[in-house]
Each structure stands twice: as C-alpha cells, then as structure tokens.
Amino acid sequence: MIVHLRLSTPADMTDPVVGLLVEDPRVTDVTLVRGAGIEPPRDVVEADVAREAASDVLGTLTRMGLGTRGGISMTETTVAPCESARELERQAVGSPDDAVIWDVVLSHAESATRHTVSFHAFLGLATALAAIAVITDSPVLVVGAMVVGPEFGTIAAICCGLAFGRWRLAWRALVMLVVGFAAAIAVVTVIAFVSHEVGMFTREQVTAPRPLTGFIWHPDRWSFVVALLAGAAGALAATIGRAEAMVGVFISVTTVPAAGNLALALGARAPEEITGSVLQLIVNVTGMVLAGTAVILAQRLVWSRLGRMGRGTAGH
C-alpha cells in the first residue's frame, strides 16, 4: 500500500522539498511541474510514499513550513501492482497494515468535534431504538441501536486530544459528547413521557425483570473490562483504518442503550433505573477513553522509533 502526495509549493521551497523526497528511499515517482499553480502561483510536486513512512514524511514537510506556506493533500492507494511500489515496502520499516498516518487520524478527530445535524440525528435515533429495545426486551434492537450510534468517533477524538496533549481538541470532543447525549436523552424522554401518558407502554414494562436487556443498566466489573477492551480495539481500528473492526466495537459497549434506558426511566418516572443507567454510561465512556488513549500513546511511541529507524536507513 502506498500514499500519493500532491504538494503545492512556493518557488523558494520547491527545491528543498524535491530534494527531501528524492533522497528518501521510501519515496518514489517524484514529479515536478513548475508554475502549475495559478492562484496562488506555486509549483506542484507529486510523489508516492510507502504507507509506513507517510506520517514521518508528512511530519518533516510540516516542520519545513509547507503546511502553512503551501498545500499538502494525499490519497491512499490500496493496490499498486508495480515493482516500484513493492520496492517501497521493502525500504520502509514496519508493515503497511499496521501503519498509522497521524495527520489523517488528527484530521478525523477534528471532524468528530463538529456539531452536525447527522451526528445528533443518528444519536437521537439510536437512543430511541434503545428505548424501544427496553420496552420490548429485544436484544436485536439493542444491537441495532449500538450500530446506529455515532458516538465512538467523538470518544476517539477525546483520546487523540489527550494522547497528543491537544487539550482544546479533547475538551471540544467531551463537550460535544455530553451535549449530544443530553440532547438525545432529553428528546427521547419527552417522547417516552408522552407515549407513557397515552398508554403505549406501562411503567411496569420498564421496571419489570428483563432477562435479555437488563444488563444495560446493571454495571459491574465486566462492564468496565468490556469498555477497556472495546476502547483499545476501537482506537486501534480508527488509527490504522480498519472500518470493518469498528462494527464490533459499536456492538460491544452499551453507551447508547444506557442512554435509551435512562430516557425511558425518566419519561416513565422510574427512578430506580436512573442511577444504574447513568453509572453504566459513565463507566463505558471512561473505560473507552482510558484504553483508547493508552493505545494511541503506545502507537505513537512505536512509530516514533520506527520513524527514526526509517530516517536512519534513508540517510544511508
């Protein structure tokens, strides 16, 4: 797997940038078109980089000032059936399947802190599904609510902010998570209250023993263990781009179901389930943040060392 870079460079930076790329054995197919940029007037440099080295190369370009004075864009190529691509993989240290491109991870984290209609809509719908799952004691609907919930991206943003020392990023993500859950719970609470008053369900349906879904408001030691494991898996999947693994994370932790149970308990005036639901929500989010941050810190340490090894190889 390789990463294709397209760089927009001011004229005085073009030669240093080209020199950096040409001298690095982890980079190939370097091309230059002088004067290609119209507004602003810039040169255009393109190159293919081994995925394992992409974060290191991008970091060097950013430190050179290209991120502020020029432009950097990239696309990932999963299949490159040519010898030059295979040679890049041999030159780079590490495996492309394990490589982390930190610029991409941080960009996704920043995006996950923006309040969007889709985020709040999905979280509200997921919470409503979870509330119905409680009434019907349906584990299938619980799983459906977990998959629909969009909250893990915001939790991952908190982890990134903490791991990189970007406190504003972590704070914005935390605020978005709290506001998102508060809004979703408030809306579903109103719906639950109205539904209860018109007789769509009874308070006993909420408070009665639910052998299939009662676990979503009964936190125990395993709730925290599952949250830790899911947070670690989610951070790993998010950083290396394994979208298929994220589905397993979504259906492992009962954040959204706990929110749905809380909204239903508030709407039906069942205080005995409120505390357990709140605690379950806090336990899950805390566990995921702790484990996710630890995984990102470990990856930064490993890839920092591999990057130094790669630069050492490039220098020879």
N, C-alpha and C positions, 0 to 999 in steps of 0.2 A: 504494500500500500504506500502511495506517495501523496504528497501535498503539493498542489500547484500554487505558486505565489505570483501575484501580479503587483508590482511595486511602481508607484508614481513618485519619481524622484526629482527634486530641484537639481539644476545643472551642476552645482558645486558639490552635490552629494553623490552624483551618478557613479563616478569612477571609484570612490571608496566602497560603495555598495556592490558594484560589479566585482571589484577585487575580492571582497569578502566572500561572495558566492562562488567565484571561480576557484578560489584556493581551498574551499571546503570540499573534501571528497564525498561528503554526504549530500551534495547538491550537484545536479546535472542539468543539461539542456538550458543553459543560461542564454537568454536572448536580450538584445538591447535595441530599442528604436528611439533615437534622439529626436527631440522636438515633437513627439507624437501627441503630447498633451496640449490641448488648445486653451482651456480655461480651468485652472491656471496653467500657464506654459510650463510643461515638465517633460522629462524623459520617461519612458516606460521600460521597466526591466521585468522579465518573467523568468521563472526557474522552477524546477521540480526538486523537492526536498524529501528525503526519507521521513516517514511519519515519526519515527523515533527521535529524529533530530529537529523536527519542526518547531517545537517550543523553544529549544535552545537558539535556533537561528532567528526566530521571531524576537526573542528577548534581546539578542545582540543588535538587531536592526532598530528596535525601540530605543535601546540605550544610545545608539548613534543619533537619535533625534528624528528618525524617519516617521515615527508615529505622529509627531506634531508638525513637522515641516512638509511632509509628503503624504503618501497614502499607501496603505497595505490592505490587500484583500487576498483571500485564499479559498481554494476549493479542494476537497478531498477526493482522491481517485482510488476506488477500491480495487480496480483491476487495471493493470498496466502490463500487457503481455510483450515486454521487450527486455532485452538484455541490460539496458541502462538502468531500468527500474530494479532488476534483480541485483545488479552490482551495488546500487544504493543501499539495499537491505543488508548486503554483506559488509559494507563500510560502516553502517550505523551500529551503535551499541544498544542491545536490548531487542525486544520483539515488537513489531508494529501493532500486534493485537493488544499489547499492554500499554502502549504509548499514550501519554496524556499531552494534549495541546492546551496549555493553561490559558492562553488568550481566548480560546473558544469557551472553555469552562467558565471563565470570569464574565465573558460576554453573555452567556446563558444566565448566569447568576444575576447580572444587572437586569436582564429582561424579566426575570422572575420576580423582581421587586416593583414592577409597574402595575398599577391598578388597571385592570382591563375588564370590559364587560364580560368577556368569555370566562375569565377566571372566576368572577363572582357568580356567574350563571351556572357554571359547572359545579362549583362548591355548593350552591343552593340546591341544585337538582340532586346532587349526591346525598346531601343531608336529608332531603325529603324522601328519597328512596330508602335511606337507612331508617327513617321514622316508620315508614310503611313496613319495613322488614321486622321491626319490633312488634308492631300490631299483629302481623300475620305469623310471627315466629318463623321467618323464612331465611335460612342461611344463604339461599341463592341470591336473594335481594341484598343481603349484607355484602356478598362478594361483588355484586353489581355496583353497589354504592362505593365500595373501595376502589374499583377500577375507574369509575367516573370522576372521583375526587382528584383535583389538580394540585393538591397542597404540597406534594413532595418537592416540586421544583423550588418552591419558596423555602422549604426546610433546607434543601441543598444550598440555597443562597446564603442562609444563615451560617451553615457550615463553612462555606467558602470565605465569607467575611471574617469569621473567627480564625480560620486557618491562615489567612493572608494578612491578618491584622487590619483589615479594612472595616473598621468599626461602623462607619456610616452605612455600608452595604449590609452588614449584619443587622443593624438597627432598623433600616428600611424594610428588610425582609421580615423581621419579627413583628413590626407594626402591621405590615400587610397581612401576615398570618393571623394575628389577633383580630384585626378589623374584619378580615374575610370570614373567619369563624363566627365572630359576634354577629355580623350581618346575616349570615346564613341561618344561625340558630334563632335570631330574632324573627326572621320571616317565617321559618317553619313553626316556631312557637305560636305565632298568630294563626297560621293555618290550622295547626293542631287544636288550638283553643276553639276556633270556630267549628271545626269538624266534631270536636267533642260535644259542644253545645247543641249541635243539630242531630246528635245521635249516631254519627258514623262509626264511632267506637266508644268503648266504655273505659273508665279508669281501671277497672279490674283487668282489662286486656293488657294494660301496661304493667301493672304491679303483680300479676299472676306469675307463677313459675314458668320460665320459658327455657325448656331444656336445650333448644337449638341456638338461641341467640342471647341467652342470659349472660354469656361471657363478656359481652361488650360493655357492661357496666360493673363488672366484678374484677378490678385489677388485682393481680397477685405478683409473686416474684417472677412468674413466667411471662407476664405481660412486659416487664422491663427487659427480660432476656430477649424476647422476640423483637422488641423495639431496638435493642442494641444490634442484633443480627441484621434486621431489616435496614437499619440506618447505614451499617457498614456495606451491605450489599448494594443499597441504593447509591451511596456515594461512589462506590467502585464502578457501577454501571453508568452513572452520569458522567464520570470523568473520562472513561475510555470509550464512551459512545455505544454502549450495549443497550439499545432501546428494548430489545426483547426481554432482557432481565428485569426491566423496570416493572413489568406487569406483575411479576412475582412479588416485588416489593409492595406494590399497591394493594395486593390482596393478603398481605401478611399482617399489617398493623391496623388496629381498629380506631384510627383517629376520627374519620368521618362517621362510622357507626356510633361512636361515643357521642359525637355532636348531635346526631339524629335522635339518640335516646334521651339526651339532655333536653332537646327542644320538645320532644313528646312529653317528658315528665313535667316540664314547665307548663305546657299547654293543658295537660290533664290534671295539673295540681297534685303531682305525686312526688312529694319532697324526698321520700326515702330513696329514690333513684338518682336524685340530682347530684349528691356528693360523689357517689361512685362514678358517674359519668364524667364529671369534671376531673376527678383524680385519674381516671383512665386516659383522658385526653392529655393531661399534663405529663403523665408517666411516658406515654408513647412519644410525644414530641421531644421531651427531654432525652430519652434514650436514643432516639434517632439523631439528634443534634450532637450528642456526645460521641457516638460511634462514627458518625459521618465526618466530624471534624478530625477525629483521630486518624481515620483512613486517609483523608486528604493531606494531613501533615506527614504521614508515613510516605505517601506517594511523592510529595514534594522532596522529601529527604532522599529517597531512592533515585528519582530522576535528576536531582541536582548532582548527585555523584556520577550517574551515568552520563550526564551532560559534560561534566569535567573530563571524564574518560574520552568522550567523543571529540572534544576540543583538543585533547592531547594527541589523539590519533590524527586529527586534521592538521595539527601543527607539524606532523612528520610527513 
